[in-house]
Amino acid sequence: MSTDAAFLILQPEIESGRQIAPPHRRTYLYPGYVSSSDALGVQPFSFRSAALFVGVGAGMIFYFQFEKKRLERKRIVEMSKGYGKPKVGGPFALKDVDGNDFTDKDLLGKYSLIYFGFSHCPDICPDELDKMGEALDIIQERAPNTVRPIFISCDPNRDTPEVLKAYLAEFHPAILGLVGTWQQTKDVCKQYRVYFSTPPELKPGEEDYLVDHSIYFYVMDPEGDFVECIGRQDTPESAAAIVLQHIKDWRRERKPVDTTPLPYLQKKETVSGGKQ
């Protein structure tokens, strides 16, 4: 096509008049001319690109918020360990309700959920143990066999292994009861910063008394370090969420967690196997 059939755009224009641009600055648009951007269907800012921009932005905000919370949890865990000696937790020696020795070394491998109470508690302990059982079911469904629930009696005068075993039978079968002498109980309460008010000896007629104690679930990691307290204000769902988040953080760092079935599940499997 000849240049005579083309439209000629002259650049630049001068306010005082039009000036014909030299040949090397002329742009020719032929009939039927389509710009490259129109030919490719490219738009400066389409709906799709806007959605992508918003999606990426939201994802980045979520990631940074999640990472901020994870680092805050890690900071609290590190602070809880203290220097040289943990601030909460430490060596102890007790017995389970079947008479077997149980020490702080037996906490290793799994997460532990520890509660201090006594079998004659009229209301708080039953409520908290029910909550522990519901939380355990949630955790067991999402992270099987990663948490060991423990009830430590802070009333050694009345909570014999037989009494505590019968008491805990009313709650979740996974909860392991631990008892000790007065001195052993005092020592473990001191390690976990639990208020201990039980008298060392009882006189006749003094058997009916209440025991002051802390109302927390102590969350311990697989290395036996304290990570967080779960208070009375927590629901089973929020308590389970706290523990599951710590388990997720632990696994994110590729640290091992013992997933051997809990004792009550092993007993179930044994009974089921015997019936077949």
C-alpha positions in Angstrom: 0.0 0.0 0.0 1.3 3.4 -0.9 2.0 6.1 1.7 -0.6 8.3 0.0 -3.4 6.1 1.4 -2.1 6.3 4.9 -3.1 8.7 7.6 -0.2 10.8 8.8 0.2 11.7 12.4 2.6 14.6 12.9 4.5 14.9 16.2 4.9 17.1 18.0 2.4 19.9 17.9 3.4 23.5 18.9 0.9 25.7 20.6 1.5 28.5 18.1 0.7 26.3 15.1 1.3 22.9 13.5 4.8 21.9 12.5 5.5 19.0 10.1 7.8 16.6 11.8 10.8 15.3 10.0 10.5 11.9 8.3 12.3 10.0 11.0 9.7 11.2 13.6 6.6 10.5 11.5 4.2 7.7 12.5 2.1 6.2 9.8 -1.2 4.4 10.5 -2.6 2.5 7.6 -6.3 1.6 7.2 -7.1 -1.5 9.3 -4.1 -0.9 11.6 -4.5 -2.4 15.0 -2.1 -1.7 17.8 -0.1 -4.6 19.3 -1.7 -4.3 22.7 -5.2 -4.4 21.2 -4.2 -7.4 19.0 -3.1 -9.3 22.0 -6.1 -8.4 24.1 -4.0 -6.8 26.8 -5.7 -4.4 29.1 -3.9 -2.1 31.6 -5.8 -3.5 34.6 -8.4 -6.3 34.1 -10.8 -7.8 36.6 -8.7 -11.0 36.6 -5.5 -9.1 37.4 -7.3 -7.2 40.2 -8.6 -10.5 41.7 -5.1 -11.9 41.5 -3.6 -8.9 43.2 -6.1 -9.0 46.0 -5.6 -12.8 46.4 -1.9 -12.5 46.6 -2.1 -9.6 49.1 -4.5 -11.5 51.3 -2.3 -14.5 51.2 0.7 -12.5 52.2 -1.2 -10.9 55.1 -2.4 -14.3 56.4 1.1 -15.8 56.1 2.8 -13.0 58.0 0.1 -13.0 60.7 0.5 -16.8 61.1 4.2 -16.5 61.2 4.0 -13.7 63.8 1.9 -15.8 66.1 4.2 -18.8 65.6 7.2 -16.8 66.5 5.4 -15.4 69.5 4.6 -18.9 70.7 8.2 -20.0 70.2 9.4 -16.9 72.1 7.1 -17.8 75.1 8.3 -21.4 75.0 11.9 -20.3 75.1 11.3 -17.9 77.9 9.5 -20.6 79.9 12.6 -22.8 79.8 14.6 -20.3 81.8 18.4 -20.5 82.1 19.8 -23.7 83.5 16.6 -24.7 85.3 13.1 -24.7 83.9 10.7 -22.2 85.4 7.8 -24.7 85.5 8.3 -28.5 85.7 11.3 -30.6 86.7 12.3 -33.9 88.3 9.7 -35.8 90.3 9.0 -39.4 91.4 5.4 -40.7 91.9 3.4 -43.8 91.3 0.5 -44.5 89.0 -2.8 -45.9 90.2 -1.6 -49.5 89.4 1.5 -49.0 91.6 4.0 -48.5 88.8 6.8 -45.9 89.2 6.3 -42.8 87.2 8.9 -40.0 86.9 9.5 -36.9 84.8 11.4 -39.1 82.3 8.1 -40.8 81.5 6.8 -37.6 80.1 9.3 -37.6 77.3 8.3 -38.4 73.7 4.7 -37.1 73.7 3.0 -33.9 74.6 1.6 -34.0 78.2 -1.4 -32.3 79.6 -1.0 -32.2 83.4 -3.7 -31.3 85.9 -3.4 -31.1 89.7 -6.4 -31.8 91.8 -8.0 -34.2 94.3 -10.8 -36.7 94.3 -12.9 -35.0 97.0 -13.1 -31.8 95.0 -16.8 -30.9 94.8 -17.1 -29.1 91.5 -14.0 -27.6 89.9 -12.0 -30.8 89.3 -14.9 -32.7 87.8 -15.7 -29.8 85.5 -12.0 -29.5 84.4 -11.6 -33.2 83.9 -14.7 -33.3 81.7 -13.2 -30.5 79.7 -9.9 -32.4 79.5 -11.7 -35.4 78.2 -13.5 -33.5 75.5 -10.3 -31.7 74.4 -8.5 -35.1 74.3 -11.1 -36.5 71.9 -10.6 -33.5 69.6 -6.8 -33.9 69.7 -7.0 -37.6 69.3 -9.0 -37.2 66.1 -6.6 -34.7 64.5 -3.2 -35.7 66.0 -3.7 -39.3 67.2 -1.6 -40.5 70.3 0.5 -37.4 70.5 -0.8 -36.2 74.0 -0.6 -38.0 77.3 -3.2 -36.7 79.9 -2.2 -36.8 83.5 -4.0 -36.1 86.8 -1.6 -35.6 89.8 -3.3 -35.8 93.2 -2.4 -33.0 95.6 -4.2 -34.8 98.5 -1.9 -37.7 99.4 -3.7 -38.4 102.7 -6.9 -39.4 101.1 -6.1 -40.2 97.5 -4.7 -43.7 97.6 -4.1 -45.4 94.3 -7.4 -47.4 94.7 -9.4 -44.2 95.5 -7.9 -42.2 92.6 -8.4 -45.1 90.2 -12.1 -45.4 91.1 -12.5 -41.6 90.8 -10.8 -41.2 87.4 -12.9 -44.1 86.0 -15.8 -41.7 85.9 -13.9 -39.6 83.3 -11.9 -40.1 80.1 -10.1 -43.5 80.1 -6.9 -42.0 78.8 -6.3 -39.9 82.0 -3.4 -41.3 84.0 -3.6 -40.8 87.7 -0.5 -40.3 89.8 -0.1 -40.3 93.6 2.8 -40.0 96.0 3.8 -39.5 99.6 3.2 -36.2 101.3 6.8 -35.1 100.6 6.8 -36.4 97.0 3.5 -34.5 96.4 4.9 -31.4 97.9 8.0 -31.6 95.8 6.1 -32.1 92.5 3.8 -29.2 93.3 6.8 -27.0 94.0 8.3 -28.0 90.6 5.1 -26.9 88.8 4.5 -23.8 90.9 1.3 -25.3 92.3 -0.1 -24.1 95.6 0.0 -26.9 98.1 -1.8 -26.7 101.4 -2.5 -30.3 102.5 -1.3 -30.9 106.1 1.3 -33.6 106.5 -0.7 -35.6 109.0 -4.4 -35.8 109.9 -5.9 -36.1 113.3 -9.0 -38.1 113.9 -12.0 -36.2 112.7 -10.0 -34.0 110.3 -10.7 -36.1 107.2 -13.3 -33.7 105.8 -11.4 -30.8 104.4 -10.9 -29.0 101.1 -7.5 -28.5 99.3 -6.5 -25.3 97.6 -4.8 -25.9 94.3 -4.1 -24.2 91.0 -6.6 -24.6 88.2 -4.6 -25.0 85.1 -3.7 -27.6 82.5 0.1 -27.6 82.1 1.2 -28.3 78.5 4.6 -29.9 78.4 6.4 -30.7 75.1 8.0 -34.0 74.1 11.3 -32.9 75.7 9.6 -32.3 79.0 9.7 -28.5 78.8 6.7 -26.4 79.8 5.1 -24.5 76.9 1.8 -23.0 78.1 -1.0 -23.0 80.7 -4.6 -23.6 79.7 -7.0 -21.9 82.1 -10.5 -22.4 83.4 -11.7 -19.8 80.9 -10.8 -22.1 78.0 -13.4 -24.3 76.4 -12.6 -27.9 75.2 -12.3 -26.5 71.7 -10.0 -23.7 72.5 -7.9 -26.0 74.8 -7.5 -28.5 72.0 -6.7 -25.8 69.5 -3.8 -24.5 71.7 -2.3 -28.0 72.0 -2.8 -28.8 68.3 -1.0 -25.6 67.4 2.0 -26.4 69.5 2.1 -29.9 67.9 1.9 -28.3 64.5 4.8 -26.0 65.4 6.8 -28.9 66.7 6.4 -30.9 63.6 7.1 -27.9 61.4 10.6 -27.9 62.9 10.8 -31.6 62.0 11.0 -32.7 65.6 9.8 -36.3 66.4 6.7 -37.1 68.4 6.0 -40.5 69.8 2.7 -41.8 68.4 2.6 -45.1 70.2 -1.1 -45.8 71.1 -2.0 -44.6 74.6 -2.3 -47.4 77.2 -6.2 -47.4 77.2 -6.1 -47.9 73.4 -3.6 -50.7 73.8 -5.9 -52.4 76.3 -8.8 -52.0 73.9 -6.9 -53.7 71.1 -5.9 -56.5 73.4 -9.5 -57.1 74.5 -10.7 -56.9 70.9 -8.0 -59.3 69.7 -8.9 -61.8 72.5 -12.6 -61.8 71.5 -11.8 -62.7 67.8 
